[in-house]
């Protein structure tokens, strides 16, 4: 159990040699690639949008964002220096100047430091690691511009993960997001193996 818990902790906050391995796994797993691309597509990012990814991991979604954002701002937050470095390296390897993305090390507390708000915010397979979801969702809500959109994607990766796990998370998120103040809260589903991914979106009025 202790070994399994340590492995899981690497996906929550990659660190050390195993943290590098966790990042490589996340970057190359097909389901990760699909749900990252799908999440960005759901956001319908426009050229002038200011966009934030909370928990960017190895940066799978950032490339697609850089292809869509021309005059806007793109910010990536992650509390793992290893993930930030892997994300930067990924963009550079693919021919994208990493200066196009503002990389910030830290957690949800870093949202309080921005002087401007965001049109789109997304987070992918991070929500399950946040201990105080209402507080985190309120921080994300406050970081959005009026009419801004938050997208939270989750694919269960626990042992014996099931569709019911995804449904349970979507139900919880919809309730909390509505309570925080989001409007037009809805869930989309992406069929993946062995379980689907869900994306709960909400608009800041």
N, C-alpha and C positions, 0 to 999 in steps of 0.2 A: 504493500500500500504506500509506504514512504517513497519508493522508487517511482511509482505511478504519479504520486502527488508532485514530485520534483519535476517530472517530465511535463505535466500539465502546467506547472508554474512557468516553464520556459515559453509557453505560448501566451501567458498572461503578461510576463515581463522578461523577454529574452535577455540573458546575460551570460557572460563567460563563453567558453568554447561551445557548449550545448546551445547557447543562444544563437550563435552563428548558424548552427545546424537547423534550429527551429525556423530561422528566417529563410533558409534555402528550401526547406519543406514547404513553407507557406507560399513561396514564390513559384514553386513548380507543381503544386497540387492542382489538377485540372479544375476541381470544384471551386477552388479559390479564385482562379482566373475567371471562371464563368460568373461567379456572383459579384466580383469586383466590376467587371464590364457591365453587367446587368444593372447594378446600382447606379452607376454613372448615367446609363441610358435613361433610367427612370427619372433622373433629376432634370433632364432636358436643359443642360447647361448652355447658356448664351455667351457670346464673345465678350460682353462687358461685365459678366457676373463676377462677384467676389465670392470665392469658394473656400471652404475649410474642410479638410479631412481630419477628424479626431481619431487618433490611433492608426497612423498610416501604414504601420508594419513595413514590409519590404518595398512598398510603393507600387503595387500592381495597378491601382486605380489612377495614380497620378499622371501616368503617360497619357491616358485617354483624356484626362482633364486638360493637359497642356495642349492637346490637339484642338480643343474646343474654345479655350479661353484665349482671347487675343489682347484685349485691353484691360481685362479685369485682374484681380489679385488671386493668387493660389497659395494657401497656407496649409502646412502639414504639421500636426502635433503628434508626438509620441514620447512616452517616458523612457524608451529604451534607446540609448545612444547607438547600439548595434543596428537597430532597425532604421534609424535615421541615416546612418552611413550606408546601409544596403540600399535604401531608397535613392539616395544621391547617386550611388554608383550605377544603379540600374538605369536611371535617366541618362547619365553620361554615356554608358555603354550603348544606349539606343539612339545616341546622337542629339539628346536634348540638353541644353544648358541648364544645369541644376539651379542656376541663379534665378530661373523663372519661378521657382518655388521657394517660399520662405519656410525653412525648417525650424521648428521650435521644440526643444526638449522639455517635457513636463507632462502634467496631467490636466484634469478638468479645471484646476485653479488658474491655469494660464489664460483661460477665456476672459478673465477679468482685466487683462492688460491691453486689450485692443481699443483703439480710439474710434475705429470704424466698425460697422456691423457687416454681416455676410448675407448674400442672397441665397446661397445654398450651403448647407452643412450636411455631411454624411459620415457615418461610422459603420464599419463592417466587422462583425464578429468581435466586438469590444464590449457591448452592453452587458454580457453575462459576467464580466469581470468587475463591474462597478458595484460597490457595496451599497451605495445610497442612490438608487436609480431616480427617485423623485428630485433630489437635489441636483444630480447631474443633468437631468432633462430640463430643469428650470434654468440652469446655466447655459445650456445649448439654446433654449428658447430666447433668453436675454441677448444672446450673441447674434440673433437673426434680425435682419431688416424687416420692416412691414412688408407683408406678402412673401417673405422668405420661406424656404422649405427645408425641413429636416428629414433625412432618410436614415433609418436604422435597419441595417440588414443583419440577420442572424441565421446561422445554420448550425444546428446542434452537432457538437463534436464529442460529446461525452460517451462513455462506454454504453453500449446498447441503446444508442440514440434512436429516437423514433419520431414519426410525424407528430405525435401528440406533444412531444417536447417543443417543437416549433410552434404549434398552435397555442400551447400554454404561454410561451413567451410573447406571441403576438397579442394575445388577450390582455396580458399584463401591461404591455407597452401602450396599447390603445387606451386603456383606462387611465394610466398615469399621464400620458400626453394630453388627454382631454382635460384632466384635472389641472394640469399646469397652465393650460390656456390655448393649446393648439386647436385649430379648426380643420375641418375636412380630413380627419384622421382616417386612414384606410390601410388595408394590408394587401400586398401583392405577393404572389408565390411563384417561385422558380423551381421546376422539377429537376432535382439532382439525385445522384446516388451516393449513399444509401437512403438519405432523407432529403426533403425539400428545404430550400432556403426561403425565408420570409423577409419582406421589407415593409416596415411600417413607416408611412410618411404622414406628415402633418404640416399645416401652414400657419405661419405667424400672422394674425390678422392685422 
